[in-house]
Amino acid sequence: MATARTNLAWDTLLDLGDARTGPLHDRLTRALRSAIRSGRIAPGSALPPSRTLATSLGCSRWVVTQAYEQLVAEGYLTARTGSATRVAEVGAAPDDRSPIQRQPRVPASTQYDLAPGLPDLREFPRQRWAEAVRTQLTTVPYADLGYPEPGGSQRLREMLTEYLQRVRGAVLAASDITICTSVTDGVARLCRALLAAGHTHLAVEDPGWTRLRQTVERVGLTTVGIRVDDLGFRVEDLASQPSVRAALLTPAHQFPTGVVLAPARRAALLEWARRVDGIVLEDDYDAEFRYDRRPVGALQGAEPSRVALFGSLSKTLSPALGLGWMVTPARWSEAMRSPELGGPSPSALDQLAFAAFVESGGYDRFLRASRTRYRKRRDVLVEALAAKLPDCELSGVAAGLHLVLRLDPARTVAAKVVRRAAHAGVHVVDLDAYRLEPDPESPGLVLGYGNLPDSAIEPAVDRLAAAID
């Protein structure tokens, strides 16, 4: 079993199944037992307090205490008064079946920026990051100060292997990970490899992240828009696109609509990839931030040989770090490190600093604090919009750092609202900016609140409401 890189297991992804498989406390017991036996929760890791886990799961504290007591009795956990409940150091051999072994420019006159795409930059952990970098500068072996390793720092890749297994339910080895500068960089690399392998088309979500679609087209692939509805990416529409054997989507939190890819469509998408000998490019967009629903595991964990998983620090810490990663099926991993496919690697010191930040538990603590802060901010924004714009429908509010404000097509032109809001010092984005073709029958605005100060919410909504009125 891999050595633990962090002593916290608060954000472990737990698959509780549904009510047909038994009482909730039994399902939680099985989920925790499976995570421990598979190695996703390492020996010595601290589990969250019962109240914290109960709040996260939306259940009573009794459910959690019953599960903990049962696992203590079985020897999987140890519990002492005044100390955290931890995974036992012995009796935690891996399960034999476990696979783990192997956007528009912001006008200068903008006072309130409600465009999506940024986290709260004021909350960047400057001191802790500086300490992590300083520690690496004073302790790193001289050999690590040379040219970066192909694929990224081995230490960071090993850390990400454990982290993605624990938090996203991914199935991978360190050799499957390539460190890149961003999701866009990673997608561009894989698309170049796909083009070299004979792919000509790639399916994208409509609406979807415009910058990624443009990146794919610059590489030389033809994008094919697949409509997104209330259940997510319409997988059934791929049947009419025989030239498509690759698809790029955001299943955990679709951008910009905020919907989650429905379970039946997740299964259908993987079946399609197997049938056409294709690949799914999974942008794990906003997966860290969820408020009113349980976390959704990465699609990659269900079919690692057919799904490439992409992530970065741009929506959690800062895009200025220029640090991301991709998990690719083994047959593509070596090609991802080819100089012909990629650009410059992220700073080796930043890679090591991030590895140390995660290993210390600092990244987990930062994300928990961020979730609390963003949830409160979202609640204030939703309340203000409901009070000032009661006739406008909101969607995509359960997770992420943005929401969609639907406008009345009979009375409102979204592009006109954007212009009027800009004159009032409020930057918002037309939903049509992310569509392949404008849809005047379904106007809307995409409102980001990640980097919006709490004190700015009320005046920003007042000015936006005046622009819509």
QUITA-V892235 format. One record per residue. RES is the residue in one letter. PHI is phi in radians with two decimals (none if undefined). D_CENTER is the distance of its C-alpha to the mean C-alpha in Angstrom with 2 decimals. Layout:
RES,PHI,D_CENTER
RES,PHI,D_CENTER
This chain:
M,none,26.19
A,-1.11,24.01
T,-1.22,24.89
A,-1.12,22.52
R,-1.78,20.71
T,-2.60,19.98
N,-1.72,22.07
L,-1.97,19.45
A,-2.29,17.87
W,-1.25,16.82
D,-1.85,13.21
T,-1.10,14.23
L,-1.29,12.94
L,-2.07,16.25
D,-1.63,17.43
L,-1.61,20.33
G,1.15,21.57
D,-2.16,23.74
A,-1.08,27.05
R,-1.22,29.13
T,-1.64,28.33
G,2.26,29.92
P,-1.05,29.81
L,-1.08,26.58
H,-1.17,27.82
D,-1.21,28.67
R,-1.17,25.29
L,-1.16,23.61
T,-1.05,26.20
R,-1.12,25.51
A,-1.14,21.72
L,-1.18,22.33
R,-1.05,25.18
S,-1.12,23.19
A,-1.13,20.42
I,-1.25,23.31
R,-1.16,25.36
S,-1.39,22.67
G,1.65,21.97
R,-1.15,18.34
I,-1.92,19.99
A,-1.43,22.57
P,-0.95,26.13
G,1.55,26.62
S,-1.21,23.14
A,-1.56,23.44
L,-1.47,22.18
P,-1.17,21.43
P,-0.96,24.60
S,-1.01,25.52
R,-1.13,25.23
T,-1.13,21.69
L,-1.17,20.52
A,-1.08,22.66
T,-1.11,21.11
S,-1.10,17.54
L,-1.53,18.86
G,1.23,21.17
C,-2.27,24.26
S,-1.36,27.43
R,-1.10,27.84
W,-1.01,30.48
V,-1.01,27.99
V,-1.24,26.23
T,-1.10,29.58
Q,-1.12,31.00
A,-1.14,28.23
Y,-1.08,28.56
E,-1.09,32.34
Q,-1.11,32.37
L,-1.28,30.25
V,-1.15,32.47
A,-1.11,35.47
E,-1.43,34.12
G,1.59,33.61
Y,-1.38,29.84
L,-2.13,29.45
T,-2.17,31.74
A,-2.40,32.36
R,-2.30,34.65
T,-1.02,35.69
G,1.45,34.11
S,-2.27,31.44
A,-1.19,27.95
T,-1.32,27.77
R,-2.18,26.90
V,-1.27,26.56
A,-1.10,30.06
E,-1.32,30.88
V,-2.13,32.99
G,1.29,32.74
A,-2.08,29.10
A,-1.12,29.64
P,-1.08,26.93
D,-1.10,27.42
D,-1.06,29.33
R,-1.51,27.09
S,-1.15,23.91
P,-1.48,22.32
I,-1.25,20.93
Q,-1.15,24.22
R,-0.84,24.55
Q,none,18.88
P,-1.07,22.27
R,-1.18,24.18
V,-1.41,24.65
P,-1.07,28.40
A,-1.11,30.35
S,-1.43,31.73
T,-1.19,28.43
Q,-1.73,28.66
Y,-2.25,25.59
D,-1.73,22.44
L,-1.86,20.30
A,-1.34,18.49
P,-1.36,14.68
G,2.07,12.62
L,-2.20,13.42
P,-1.45,12.70
D,-1.36,15.94
L,-1.20,17.78
R,-1.19,20.70
E,-1.72,18.89
F,-0.98,18.00
P,-1.32,19.57
R,-0.97,22.36
Q,-1.14,24.74
R,-1.17,22.53
W,-1.19,21.11
A,-1.10,24.72
E,-1.14,25.91
A,-1.12,23.45
V,-1.14,24.61
R,-1.08,28.19
T,-1.08,28.08
Q,-1.15,26.96
L,-1.10,29.70
T,-1.62,32.31
T,-2.11,31.42
V,-1.16,29.84
P,-1.06,32.37
Y,-1.00,34.08
A,-1.08,32.97
D,-1.32,29.31
L,-1.57,30.45
G,-1.45,31.36
Y,-1.15,29.46
P,-1.04,25.82
E,-1.17,25.56
P,-1.02,24.59
G,1.59,20.97
G,1.89,20.37
S,-1.01,21.57
Q,-1.06,22.37
R,-1.09,21.69
L,-1.16,18.12
R,-1.15,17.51
E,-1.17,19.13
M,-1.13,17.13
L,-1.12,13.74
T,-1.01,15.35
E,-1.17,16.06
Y,-1.14,12.85
L,-1.22,10.67
Q,-1.10,13.61
R,-1.29,13.77
V,-1.64,10.38
R,-1.95,8.69
G,1.19,12.17
A,-1.32,12.25
V,-2.10,15.84
L,-2.86,16.78
A,-2.12,19.28
A,-1.02,19.22
S,-1.20,21.10
D,-1.47,18.26
I,-1.69,16.08
T,-2.15,16.92
I,-1.43,16.04
C,-2.35,15.86
T,-1.54,15.77
S,-2.99,12.71
V,-1.09,10.74
T,-1.05,13.95
D,-1.08,16.11
G,-1.12,14.64
V,-1.09,14.93
A,-1.08,18.40
R,-1.06,19.50
L,-1.18,18.75
C,-1.15,20.33
R,-1.13,23.38
A,-1.18,23.70
L,-1.11,23.50
L,-1.06,26.13
A,-1.15,28.31
A,-1.53,28.08
G,1.86,29.45
H,-1.23,26.54
T,-2.12,27.49
H,-2.26,25.01
L,-2.48,21.29
A,-1.36,20.03
V,-2.28,17.55
E,-1.29,16.47
D,-2.30,19.06
P,-1.33,18.06
G,-2.86,15.13
W,-1.23,14.02
T,-1.04,17.55
R,-1.08,17.04
L,-1.17,15.38
R,-1.09,18.21
Q,-1.15,20.75
T,-1.10,19.59
V,-1.04,20.11
E,-1.20,23.48
R,-1.15,24.58
V,-1.11,24.12
G,2.18,26.57
L,-1.51,24.84
T,-1.56,25.67
T,-1.53,22.85
V,-2.13,23.50
G,-1.30,21.97
I,-2.07,21.06
R,-1.14,21.16
V,-1.92,18.49
D,-2.12,20.07
D,-1.17,19.44
L,-1.82,18.26
G,1.74,15.89
F,-0.98,16.78
R,-1.40,20.52
V,-1.03,20.79
E,-1.07,24.54
D,-1.27,25.04
L,-1.17,24.35
A,-1.07,27.77
S,-1.60,29.52
Q,-2.18,27.93
P,-1.13,29.67
S,-1.43,28.87
V,-1.65,25.08
R,-2.26,23.75
A,-2.56,20.21
A,-2.45,17.43
L,-1.99,14.27
L,-2.69,11.88
T,-2.09,8.59
P,-1.23,9.44
A,-1.30,7.02
H,-2.77,7.61
Q,-1.12,10.12
F,-1.78,11.01
P,-1.78,13.49
T,-1.24,14.85
G,1.49,12.10
V,-1.34,13.36
V,-1.78,11.94
L,-1.06,13.52
A,-1.10,16.60
P,-0.94,17.52
A,-1.10,20.60
R,-1.32,18.86
R,-1.02,16.37
A,-1.12,19.64
A,-1.16,21.43
L,-1.14,18.95
L,-1.17,19.29
E,-1.12,23.03
W,-1.06,23.24
A,-1.07,21.70
R,-1.16,24.27
R,-1.17,27.06
V,-1.72,26.76
D,0.96,25.83
G,-1.96,22.67
I,-2.53,19.05
V,-1.90,15.67
L,-1.73,13.19
E,-1.75,9.65
D,-1.47,7.26
D,-1.41,3.73
Y,-1.14,3.87
D,1.00,3.87
A,-1.13,2.87
E,-1.32,5.16
F,-2.02,7.61
R,-2.39,9.82
Y,-2.20,13.58
D,-1.98,15.80
R,-2.67,14.44
R,-1.26,13.50
P,-1.12,10.08
V,-1.86,9.72
G,-1.17,9.87
A,-1.15,8.70
L,-1.05,11.45
Q,-0.99,12.42
G,-1.12,13.90
A,-1.50,16.33
E,-2.69,17.67
P,-1.09,16.95
S,-1.43,19.94
R,-2.18,18.70
V,-2.23,14.94
A,-1.84,13.43
L,-1.86,9.80
F,-2.12,8.50
G,-2.63,6.45
S,-2.81,8.22
L,-1.70,9.57
S,-1.19,10.36
K,-1.81,8.40
T,-1.90,9.03
L,-1.83,12.49
S,-3.01,13.96
P,-1.20,14.11
A,-1.13,17.64
L,-1.22,16.79
G,1.01,16.04
L,-2.35,14.08
G,-2.52,11.53
W,-2.67,11.74
M,-2.41,12.19
V,-1.93,13.31
T,-2.04,16.16
P,-0.96,18.88
A,-0.91,21.88
R,-1.21,24.03
W,-1.83,21.85
S,-1.10,20.91
E,-1.10,24.27
A,-1.13,24.29
M,-1.11,21.03
R,-1.68,23.04
S,-1.25,25.96
P,-1.02,27.06
E,-1.22,27.81
L,-1.70,24.21
G,-1.97,22.38
G,-1.81,22.90
P,-1.16,23.27
S,-1.45,21.32
P,-1.09,19.66
S,-0.93,22.18
A,-1.08,23.18
L,-1.17,23.68
D,-1.15,20.21
Q,-1.06,18.86
L,-1.19,21.26
A,-1.14,20.60
F,-1.15,16.87
A,-1.01,17.97
A,-1.17,20.53
F,-1.09,18.25
V,-1.27,16.12
E,-1.03,19.38
S,-1.36,21.03
G,1.52,18.52
G,-1.12,18.07
Y,-1.19,14.31
D,-1.06,13.96
R,-1.13,16.61
F,-1.08,15.14
L,-1.16,11.84
R,-1.11,14.23
A,-1.12,16.45
S,-1.13,13.86
R,-1.03,12.87
T,-1.09,16.63
R,-1.14,17.36
Y,-1.20,14.96
R,-1.10,16.14
K,-1.08,19.70
R,-1.15,19.25
R,-1.06,17.84
D,-1.06,20.81
V,-1.13,23.26
L,-1.14,22.06
V,-1.08,22.23
E,-1.11,25.63
A,-1.15,26.92
L,-1.14,25.99
A,-1.12,27.60
A,-1.32,30.68
K,-1.56,31.15
L,-2.31,29.97
P,-1.13,30.74
D,-1.55,31.22
C,-1.70,27.75
E,-1.50,25.10
L,-1.87,21.58
S,-2.52,18.54
G,1.25,14.78
V,-1.59,15.41
A,-1.34,13.86
A,-2.76,10.34
G,1.44,8.65
L,-2.18,11.12
H,-2.65,13.46
L,-2.50,15.81
V,-1.98,18.38
L,-1.80,22.07
R,-1.46,24.29
L,-1.83,27.76
D,-1.33,31.14
P,-1.16,32.00
A,-1.36,35.68
R,-2.15,35.77
T,-2.31,32.91
V,-1.89,31.92
A,-1.04,28.41
A,-1.06,29.42
K,-1.21,32.35
V,-1.08,30.31
V,-1.03,28.08
R,-1.17,31.33
R,-1.15,32.99
A,-1.11,30.05
A,-1.08,30.02
H,-1.09,33.75
A,-1.57,33.03
G,1.50,30.56
V,-2.03,27.35
H,-1.71,24.72
V,-2.26,22.86
V,-2.08,21.59
D,-1.19,23.21
L,-1.01,21.09
D,-1.10,23.40
A,-1.12,21.91
Y,-1.91,19.03
R,-1.70,21.48
L,-1.23,23.58
E,-2.37,26.62
P,-1.03,27.35
D,-2.27,27.78
P,-1.13,30.34
E,-1.41,30.53
S,-2.41,27.01
P,-1.25,26.62
G,-2.91,23.73
L,-2.15,22.04
V,-1.75,18.39
L,-1.96,18.40
G,-1.64,15.95
Y,-2.22,16.67
G,-1.04,14.37
N,-1.84,17.28
L,-1.64,20.06
P,-1.05,22.56
D,-0.99,23.45
S,-1.21,27.03
A,-1.59,26.26
I,-1.09,24.89
E,-1.06,28.37
P,-1.13,30.13
A,-1.13,27.34
V,-1.18,27.43
D,-1.01,31.23
R,-1.22,31.38
L,-1.15,28.92
A,-1.09,31.00
A,-1.15,34.12
A,-1.19,32.75
I,-1.40,32.03
D,-1.07,35.34
